[in-house]
Amino acid sequence: MVETIQAKDITLRDLRLNFGLQLTQEREFFPEWQENLPEITDLQKQQLDRVKDGYFNLLAYPPMLEGVVRMTILDPLLFIGEFYLAPFQVKAEKSVKISTEDEGTIVTGTLDVLILKDAIWVMVIESKQVEFSIEAGLAQILSYMLGNPHPEKPSFGMITTGGSFIFLKLVKGDSPRYGLSRLFSLLNPGNDLYTVLSILRQLAQTVSD
């Protein structure tokens, strides 16, 4: 009997047992978020400062629901990074199905935003309260990334709660592995959105090469 699991219900343990997925913390596995990041312009920095101001305005008027976070934080970030322009493609609410080799388990679900021809996945975590965690979406986005229709290439992801961001890299191969960036937060001094945008641009270049 085939067991079907909704992606929203999947756990990291499920992915480890059913797909052999393993976390690697080797620095050289995921250099794309750390090395040779492209510079962003002064205008982009000014725009990102306004986005950060919008985030703090949201904090004053909870709850922070998914739609509001996307409209206030994610959509402006993608616009400033010019991800809505060719050659990039943005698709929303795309259904993804993955299965084990023997079809013993099927994982289905939808992803909030898909960028760049199935190569970079972006997920917004929905919450009805101000305090919530990136970890809540980690297994979910990894399950979508495992469904990448181009398994010969690495896939990349980003999870955001609006105020926090983390990047992921997944390489399938015989034994799927994934790595994580450090956590970026709008509560940090300065504006971490500068680095977040630079990393997005770097990943876009990587998957386009």
N, C-alpha and C positions, 0 to 999 in steps of 0.2 A: 504494500500500500504506500502510495506516495504521500509524504507529509508536506503540507503547504504552510509556510510561515509568512506573515506579513512583515515587510521590512521594518515597520515601526516597532515590532515586537522582538526583533532579532537581538542577540547579545553577542559580545565578543567571544564568549565560550562556544556559542553555536557556530560561529565562523571558524574558530580553531578546530572544532571537532569535525565539522562537515566539509570544510574546504582546506584545512591545513594552514590557515592564515596565521602568520607569526609577526610579531613586532620586532623590528631591529632598531637599535639605538646607535648603530655605527654612523659616525659623522659623514663618512664618504658615501653612504647610501643616498643621502638627500642633500647634495650641495647646492641645489637650485635655489633654495631660500636664503642662502648665506653668502654666496660668492658672485662677484661681478654684477651686482644689481644695477639696473639702468637708473640714471638720474631722472628726477621729475622736475618740471618747470616751476618757476616762482608762482605762476598763475595757478597751476594745479595745487600747489601748497596752500595758496589763499583759499581756493575752493574747498579743500579738505579741512581747513580750519573752520569754515562755515558748517561743514557736515558735523564736525565734532561739537560745535556749539548747539546744533540741532539735537544731538544725542543727549546733552546735558539738559536741554529743554524737555526732552521726553522723560528723563528721570524725575522731573518735577510733577509729571502728570501721568502716573501709572493708571492702568496696567499697560505693559509694553507687549502688544500682540504682534503676531508674525507680520501681518499686512502693514502695520505702522512701521515696524523695523525695516522692512524691505523698502518702503516708500521714502523713509527718512535717511537711512544709512546705506543700504546695499545699492539701490538704484542710482543715487548720485555717484557712488564710488565707481560703478560700472560706466556711467556716463562720462565722468571725468577721465577715466582710463580709455575711453573711445572703444569700448567693447560692443557698442551697439552699431558700429560702422564696419563695412567690409574691410578686410576679409573675414571678420569674426561673425559667428552666428550665435544667437542666444535663443534657446528653446525653453519653454516653461512647462512644468508638470508633465514631464515625459515618464511614461511607465517603463519599468525595467524588470526583467525576470532573469534570475540566475538559477542554476541547478547544479547539483553534484554530478560527478562523472557517471554514476549509475542511476541517476534520476531519483535517488532516494529522498532528496529534499529539494523543494522549490521555494525560493524567496521572491516575493513580489512586492511592489510598492511604487510610489511616485516620488520624484525629486523636485524641489522647488525651482531651481534654475540649472540649466545645462548650457555650458559655454564651449565654443570651439570644437564642433563636430565630435562630440562624445569624449573629448580629451581632458577638459577641466570641469569638475563638478562643484557647484556651490550650493550649500544648504543653509537655510535660516532656521534656527530653533524657535519654535513657537512657545510662548510662555504667558501665563496670566498673572505673573508677579515679576517684580524687579530682579529678584535674586534667582538666577538659574545657571546651569552649568553646560560648558562645551561638551563634557563627557556624555551628556544625554543623547547627543547625535552621532557619536563616534562609530558605533556598530552599524547604525543605519546608513551613513554615507559610505562606509567601507563595503557594505553589501551591494550598493549601487555601482561602486567602482569595480567590483568583481564582475559585474555584468557588462563591462566595457566591450563593445563589439570588435575592438582591435587589440586582442590580448598580447600581441607581439610588442606593443609599445607600452611604456609606463603611463599611468594615468595619475592625475593630480586632483586634489580636492581642497576646499576651504569650508570650514564651519564658522558661522558667526552667530552670536547672540545679539548683535547690534553694538555692544560695547567691547566684546572680546572676539578674537580671531585666531584660528590655528590652521596651518596648512598640512596636507597629507600627500604622500607619494606612495603608490602601490605598483609593484612589479609582480606579474603573475608567474610565468615560468612553471617549472615542475612543482615548486613549493612557494606559494604566494607569500610575499613579505611586504610590510608597510613601515614607513617611518613618519615621524612628526616633526614639525618645526617647534620653536618655542611659542608660548602664548603671547599674543599682542593684545594690549588693553588700552582703551581710551581713558582709563583712570590713571595711566602712567603719565609722568611729566612729559612735556612736549606733545607731539602728535604722532602716535604709532601708525596712523593712516598713511603717512608718507611711505613707511616701509611696506605696509600691506599693499599699496598700489604698485610699488616697485617690484615686489615679488610676483604679483599678478601679471605684470608686464613681462617679467622674466619667464614665467611659466608659459605664457602665450607664445613667446619667441621659441621656447624649447620644443613645444608640441608642433610648431609650424615648420621647424627645420626639416 
